[in-house]
Amino acid sequence: MKLNKFLILILTANFALAQQTTAKIQKVKASGFHKIVISPELRSLSQTDLSDFRIYDAKHTEVPYLKIEENDNEQHYDFEEYTTGRFVEQKNITPITIHIPLKEISTLTLFIANTSVNKTYNLYGSNDYEHWFGITENQKLDNLTDAMKTYAMKTISFPRCSYRHLKIVFDDKKTLPINVLRVGNLKPTPINGIDLLPVEPDYSEITNTPGTKKTLVYVRFKNPTVVNKLVFHISGQSYYNRKVRVYKKVETIRKRKKTISWETITQFDLTSYSNNIFPFNILEKEFYMEIDNGDNSQLQINDIQYFQIPVEMAVDLKSNDNYTIKTGNPQQRAPQYDLSYFRDSIPKNLPEAILTDIKTQSKQENAEAPKPFWQSAWFLWTCIGVGGIALLLFTRSLMKDMKSH
C-alpha cells in the first residue's frame, strides 16, 4: 500500500508538469481591434477547440478575444449550388435531377445527411429533359458520415459533358434511401496561402508496390493537425481514373493485448478530367492514402499539397504594448468573455497582428490564478520526498521480515 501511494504521488507530480506553448504578438502601431491568424503549428499544439488559448498583456492580465466565426468549407471553396428536383418516387430507386448552367462540368459535389448507408448510383444526361443518356453506371458512394457536422460532403467525378440536365438515380433495392441536401460544384480557387494556410508534413513518402498494383502515400505531422484541402499535382499521363482510399491505423488494447486495425477516413477519385482538388476534413497526426492503379502504370505524382482553413481571433490591442499567447494546457476550459455579446459591434475588416516566436517548453501549470497549496512546487516535492522515505522504510522492513524467516 505504501508503494502504491508513492506511485500515486509521482503521477500527480508529473501530471502537473505539462508542456506549454507560448507565442508573441508583434507590437501594433495603432490601438484598436486587430485579427490574429492562428498558424497551423500553433493550432496543432493547442486543444482541438482552442479552449486552452489565452492572451496576456505585459502585466500578465488576461486579454479577452473573440473567435471570428469560420465559414463552412463550401464557402471557402466558392460552392455553386444547382437547382434540383425529384421525379415521382419510384419503387427501389431515388432519382434526383439537376439543372446545369451553360458550361462543361466533370464533377458534382453532394451534401448528404449523415448516414451509415452505402449507395450505388447511375448518372444520366439530357438536353431536353425527355431523352436521357448514360454517363456512368454502378458507381458507389460510401463513408457518408462527418464527425464534425450533421452532413457529409462528397464529390463525384465523371467524363466531362455539357448536358443541360443531369440525373442521379440511387439504387434502393438493398439499402435505405439517403437524404441529399444540396447539389452543386466547388469552384477552383487560387491557392495563394491567404484564403487557406499551407500545412507542411513532418514526413511524407510515396511508395509504389507493383505486386499489389497500388501506390501508397504515407503522411505524418509533428502533432495532430487539421487538414481541410488536398491538392494533387500529376503529370505524364493524359487519361487516368484512379480510386483513392484514405485510412488510418487504429490501435486498441483489450485484456493487455494490442490489436491494430485500419479505419477508412474517406475516398475520392483522381481523374485526368478534373482539377484533383479535394475538400478534406481530418484531424490526425498521421494517415495513409492508397491509390488503386489496376493494370495501369503508376501515376507520376509531382507533389501533394495540404491546406487548412484559418482560424482567426479578434482582440483589442494597445499600440506598442507587449502581448503573449499561452496554450497547451489540457485542463483549461474555454474562456467566457463579455466580448461575445458584442460580436456585431466589431468591424469586419480588421488589420492583422502578426504572431512570432512560437516556443514549446515543459513547465509547471500556468500561474494565471493563485494556485492551491497542494499544486505548489514545494508541496509536490515534499510529497515526493516523503514518499521516497516511506518507500525506503518499507523496503527496510521487508528485508528484516525476510531475514527473520
C-alpha positions in Angstrom: 0.0 0.0 0.0 2.9 2.3 0.8 4.3 1.6 -2.6 1.0 2.4 -4.3 0.7 5.7 -2.5 4.2 6.6 -3.6 3.4 5.9 -7.2 0.2 8.0 -7.0 2.3 10.9 -5.7 4.7 10.6 -8.5 1.9 10.5 -11.1 0.3 13.5 -9.5 3.6 15.5 -9.7 4.2 14.5 -13.3 0.6 15.5 -14.3 1.2 19.0 -13.1 4.3 19.3 -15.3 2.8 19.8 -18.7 4.1 21.1 -22.0 3.2 24.7 -22.6 3.4 26.7 -25.9 3.9 30.4 -26.0 4.0 33.0 -28.8 4.4 36.7 -29.1 2.2 39.3 -30.9 4.2 41.9 -32.8 3.6 45.4 -31.5 0.9 47.2 -33.3 1.2 50.8 -34.4 -2.4 51.9 -33.6 -4.6 50.9 -30.7 -7.9 49.0 -31.5 -9.2 45.7 -32.7 -6.9 43.5 -34.7 -7.2 40.0 -36.0 -4.6 37.3 -35.4 -4.5 34.3 -37.6 -3.6 31.1 -35.7 -0.8 29.3 -37.6 -1.1 25.6 -38.3 1.9 25.0 -36.0 0.3 26.8 -33.0 -3.1 25.2 -33.7 -1.6 21.7 -33.6 -0.1 22.4 -30.2 -3.4 23.5 -28.7 -6.6 21.7 -27.9 -8.9 20.9 -30.8 -11.4 23.6 -29.8 -8.7 26.1 -28.7 -10.2 26.1 -25.2 -6.7 26.5 -23.7 -5.9 29.6 -25.9 -5.1 32.7 -23.7 -3.7 36.1 -24.4 -1.9 38.2 -21.7 -0.6 41.7 -21.7 2.7 42.8 -20.2 1.2 42.9 -16.6 0.0 39.3 -17.1 -3.6 40.4 -17.3 -5.8 38.2 -19.4 -7.0 39.9 -22.6 -10.4 38.9 -24.0 -10.6 37.8 -27.6 -13.4 36.8 -29.9 -13.1 33.9 -32.3 -14.1 35.1 -35.8 -16.7 32.6 -37.0 -15.4 30.2 -39.6 -17.3 29.8 -42.8 -18.2 26.4 -43.9 -15.9 24.5 -46.3 -18.2 25.1 -49.2 -17.9 28.9 -48.8 -14.1 28.7 -48.7 -14.3 26.7 -51.9 -16.9 29.1 -53.5 -19.7 26.5 -53.6 -22.1 27.0 -56.5 -25.4 25.4 -55.8 -27.5 24.0 -58.7 -31.3 23.8 -58.9 -32.5 20.3 -58.2 -35.8 18.4 -58.5 -37.1 14.9 -57.7 -39.0 12.7 -60.0 -42.1 11.0 -58.6 -40.7 8.4 -56.2 -40.4 5.0 -58.0 -40.0 1.6 -56.5 -36.5 0.7 -55.4 -34.9 3.9 -56.8 -34.5 7.5 -55.8 -33.9 9.8 -58.9 -32.6 13.4 -58.4 -32.5 15.8 -61.4 -30.0 18.7 -61.5 -30.2 21.7 -63.8 -26.7 22.6 -65.0 -25.8 26.2 -66.1 -24.4 26.7 -69.6 -20.9 25.1 -69.2 -19.0 21.9 -69.2 -18.6 20.0 -66.0 -16.9 16.8 -64.8 -17.7 16.8 -61.1 -20.6 17.2 -58.8 -20.5 17.9 -55.0 -23.3 16.4 -52.9 -24.2 17.4 -49.4 -25.7 14.3 -47.8 -27.2 14.0 -44.3 -25.0 11.7 -42.2 -25.8 8.1 -42.7 -24.1 4.7 -42.4 -25.8 3.5 -45.6 -23.7 2.9 -48.7 -25.3 3.6 -52.1 -24.9 2.6 -55.7 -26.0 5.1 -58.4 -26.1 5.7 -62.2 -25.7 9.1 -63.8 -27.6 10.2 -66.9 -27.5 13.4 -69.0 -30.2 15.2 -71.1 -30.6 18.4 -73.0 -34.4 18.3 -73.3 -35.5 16.6 -70.1 -37.1 13.8 -72.0 -34.3 11.7 -73.6 -31.7 10.6 -71.1 -28.2 9.1 -71.9 -25.9 7.2 -69.7 -22.7 8.8 -68.4 -21.6 6.4 -65.6 -23.1 3.4 -64.0 -22.8 1.2 -60.9 -20.8 3.9 -59.1 -20.5 3.8 -55.3 -21.0 6.3 -52.5 -19.8 5.3 -49.1 -18.3 6.8 -45.8 -21.2 9.3 -45.7 -20.5 10.5 -42.2 -18.7 13.6 -41.0 -17.9 13.6 -37.2 -17.8 17.4 -37.1 -21.0 18.1 -39.0 -24.5 16.7 -39.5 -23.8 16.1 -43.2 -21.1 14.7 -45.4 -19.7 16.4 -48.4 -18.9 14.1 -51.4 -17.5 15.0 -54.8 -18.2 12.6 -57.6 -16.3 12.6 -60.9 -17.4 11.6 -64.4 -16.4 12.2 -68.1 -16.6 15.8 -69.0 -20.0 16.7 -70.5 -22.2 19.7 -71.5 -25.7 18.4 -70.8 -28.2 21.0 -69.5 -29.6 18.4 -67.1 -28.1 15.6 -65.1 -30.0 12.8 -63.3 -28.6 10.7 -60.4 -30.5 7.5 -59.8 -29.8 5.8 -56.5 -30.4 2.1 -56.2 -32.7 1.4 -53.1 -33.2 -2.3 -53.7 -31.0 -3.5 -50.9 -30.4 -0.3 -48.9 -32.5 2.5 -47.4 -32.8 5.9 -49.2 -30.4 8.7 -48.4 -31.1 12.4 -47.9 -29.3 14.6 -50.5 -29.5 18.1 -49.1 -27.7 20.2 -51.8 -26.0 19.6 -55.1 -23.5 21.9 -56.8 -19.9 22.3 -57.6 -16.8 23.6 -55.9 -15.2 26.4 -57.9 -11.4 26.1 -58.1 -9.9 28.9 -56.1 -6.3 30.1 -56.3 -4.0 28.5 -53.7 -2.2 31.7 -52.6 -1.7 31.0 -48.9 -4.2 33.7 -47.9 -7.6 32.0 -48.1 -6.1 28.7 -46.9 -3.0 28.1 -44.9 -0.4 25.6 -46.3 0.4 22.8 -43.9 3.7 21.1 -44.2 4.0 17.4 -43.1 6.9 16.4 -40.9 7.5 13.5 -43.2 5.8 12.1 -46.3 6.7 9.2 -48.6 5.2 7.8 -51.8 5.8 4.1 -52.4 4.8 2.1 -55.5 4.2 -1.6 -55.0 3.9 -3.3 -58.4 2.9 -6.6 -56.8 -0.3 -5.2 -55.4 -0.8 -2.7 -58.3 -1.1 0.1 -55.8 0.6 3.3 -54.8 0.9 4.1 -51.1 1.3 7.6 -49.7 2.3 8.0 -46.0 1.9 11.4 -44.3 3.0 12.3 -40.8 2.8 15.6 -38.9 4.6 16.5 -35.7 1.3 16.8 -33.8 -2.3 16.1 -34.6 -3.1 18.5 -37.4 -6.3 19.7 -39.2 -6.3 19.3 -43.0 -9.2 20.8 -44.9 -8.0 20.7 -48.5 -5.9 18.3 -50.6 -4.3 19.1 -54.0 -2.6 16.5 -56.2 -0.2 17.7 -58.9 0.1 14.9 -61.5 1.8 14.9 -64.9 2.9 12.4 -67.6 -0.5 10.8 -68.4 -3.3 12.2 -70.5 -6.1 9.8 -69.3 -6.5 8.2 -65.9 -9.2 7.5 -63.4 -7.9 6.0 -60.1 -9.7 5.4 -56.8 -8.0 6.7 -53.7 -8.7 5.4 -50.2 -7.6 7.5 -47.2 -7.2 5.5 -44.0 -5.5 5.5 -40.6 -4.1 3.0 -38.2 -6.1 2.3 -35.0 -4.5 0.6 -32.0 -6.7 -0.9 -29.3 -5.7 -2.7 -26.1 -8.0 -5.4 -24.8 -7.0 -7.7 -21.9 -3.4 -6.5 -22.2 -3.3 -7.4 -25.9 -2.7 -4.8 -28.5 -4.5 -5.1 -31.8 -4.1 -3.0 -34.9 -6.9 -2.2 -37.4 -7.2 0.1 -40.4 -10.1 2.6 -40.5 -11.2 4.2 -43.7 -11.5 8.0 -43.4 -12.7 9.0 -46.9 -12.4 8.0 -50.6 -12.2 10.0 -53.8 -11.2 9.6 -57.5 -8.1 11.0 -59.1 -9.1 11.8 -62.7 -7.5 13.5 -65.7 -10.7 15.4 -66.4 -10.8 17.2 -63.0 -8.5 19.6 -61.1 -7.8 17.0 -58.5 -8.6 19.5 -55.7 -10.5 17.7 -52.9 -12.2 19.0 -49.8 -10.8 17.3 -46.8 -11.8 17.3 -43.1 -9.5 15.4 -40.9 -7.6 15.8 -37.6 -4.8 13.3 -37.5 -1.1 13.0 -36.7 -0.6 10.5 -39.5 -2.6 8.9 -42.2 -2.2 6.8 -45.4 -3.6 7.2 -49.0 -3.8 4.1 -51.2 -4.1 4.6 -54.9 -5.5 1.7 -56.9 -3.7 1.5 -60.2 -5.4 -1.6 -61.5 -3.5 -2.8 -64.6 -2.3 0.7 -65.5 1.2 2.2 -64.9 1.7 4.2 -61.8 0.8 7.9 -61.8 3.6 10.4 -61.8 2.8 12.4 -58.7 4.9 15.5 -58.6 3.6 17.0 -55.4 0.7 16.7 -52.9 -0.2 19.9 -51.0 -2.2 20.1 -47.8 -4.1 23.2 -46.7 -6.0 24.3 -43.6 -8.9 26.7 -43.2 -7.5 29.5 -41.0 -8.9 30.3 -37.5 -8.9 34.0 -36.7 -9.3 35.8 -33.4 -10.3 39.5 -32.9 -8.6 41.1 -30.0 -8.4 44.7 -28.8 -4.7 45.7 -28.7 -2.9 48.8 -27.5 -0.2 50.3 -29.6 3.4 49.4 -28.7 2.3 47.1 -25.9 3.7 43.6 -25.4 1.3 40.6 -25.6 2.0 36.9 -25.0 -0.1 33.9 -26.1 -0.1 30.8 -23.9 -1.7 27.5 -24.9 -1.2 23.7 -24.4 -2.9 23.2 -21.0 -5.5 20.4 -21.4 -7.1 21.2 -18.1 -8.3 24.6 -19.1 -11.9 25.2 -20.2 -13.0 27.6 -22.9 -13.0 31.2 -21.6 -16.2 33.2 -21.3 -15.7 36.8 -22.2 -18.3 39.7 -22.3 -16.9 40.4 -25.8 -19.0 37.6 -27.2 -22.1 39.7 -26.6 -20.8 42.5 -28.9 -19.9 40.5 -32.0 -21.9 42.7 -34.3 -20.0 45.8 -33.0 -16.6 44.6 -34.1 -15.5 45.8 -37.6 -15.4 43.2 -40.3 -12.1 44.2 -42.0 -9.5 44.2 -39.2 -5.8 44.9 -39.6 -3.7 41.8 -38.9 -1.4 41.4 -35.9 1.5 39.0 -36.6 2.4 36.1 -34.3 6.0 35.4 -33.8 8.4 33.4 -31.6 6.4 30.2 -31.1 8.1 28.1 -28.4 7.1 24.9 -26.6 8.6 24.1 -23.3 7.9 21.8 -20.3 7.0 23.8 -17.2 4.6 23.9 -14.4 1.0 24.9 -14.8 0.2 28.5 -15.6 0.2 31.0 -12.8 -2.9 32.7 -14.2 -4.6 32.5 -10.8 -3.3 31.7 -7.3 -2.7 28.0 -7.0 -4.0 25.9 -4.1 -1.1 24.8 -1.8 -1.4 21.2 -3.0 -0.4 22.3 -6.5 2.6 24.3 -5.4 6.1 23.1 -6.2 7.2 22.9 -2.6 4.2 20.7 -1.7 4.8 18.3 -4.6 8.5 17.9 -3.9 7.7 17.4 -0.2 5.3 14.6 -1.2 8.0 13.1 -3.4 10.5 13.2 -0.5 8.1 11.8 2.0 7.1 9.1 -0.5 10.8 8.2 -1.0 11.4 7.9 2.7 8.3 5.8 3.1 9.5 3.5 0.3 12.9 3.2 1.9 11.4 2.3 5.3 9.0 -0.2 3.6 11.9 -1.8 1.8 14.0 -2.0 5.0 11.1 -3.5 7.0 10.6 -6.1 4.2 14.2 -7.1 4.3 14.1 -7.6 8.1 11.0 -9.8 7.8 12.7 -11.9 5.1 15.8 -12.4 7.4 13.7 -13.3 10.4 12.0 -16.1 8.4 
